[in-house]
Every structure is written in C-alpha cells, then in structure tokens.
C-alpha cells in the first residue's frame, strides 16, 4: 500500500497554508511553487479540501486560501478521508462490505484487515495539522 500524491500533496498544501496564515491568504501559485506541485493538480486538491471545510477561499486582491478550521482541529485522518475516501484497507473492512467470496463468516483474514485499518485510522487521527506545523 502506498499513500497517493493526493494525500501527500494535499497535506503539504495544508501545512503551507497553516504556516503562512499570518501573512494573509495564500495563493495557489505560491503554494505550488514552494512545494513543487503542479498548480493544476493543486487546484483539484484544494477543491476537495474546500468542500470538506478545511480551507476557505478569499477573493480579490491579495486573495487565496486560508484555513477553514483551527490547525488543532484538523487531523491527518480527516484530510486523508477528504482526499481519498474510506481508509478501510479492504472492502470487507469496518463498513460491513464484502470481498465477494461469499464466505465472509468463515474468512480468517478479515480480522487482520480490520485491525490494520483501525490502527491506521487511530494513528492518523492522533496527528494534527498544528503538530505538523510545529516541527
């Protein structure tokens, strides 16, 4: 399993916005340049983050993006879910889905995937944007 560029770049963008918040709204171009991210790709990520309420846009001269929530209220888990969707590692995870094998009751691997998904969520849920900015 690899974390996609959506999450990696989205998290970088959020850190950038948080660290530069004192200077006013942060432009998409500035975020892209400082982090080596395509502005077009970044625009897609910011749209998802805006929809989830993590950023808000500021229009006009000096416009750009600001945090939509306090950095201590934004977790890596919530950012990942906004950018990727469910973090269940397999379809038969916590949401009651099925792998399609027809033998869910007798599956001896389901517990492995559930525990791994739970650990990933607990770890990502314990890391806040504020913590990442203070490093």
Helices and strands as residue ranges (DSSP letters): H 5-19, G 21-23, H 28-35, H 39-51, E 55-58, E 64-67, G 71-73, H 76-84, H 110-125, H 129-133
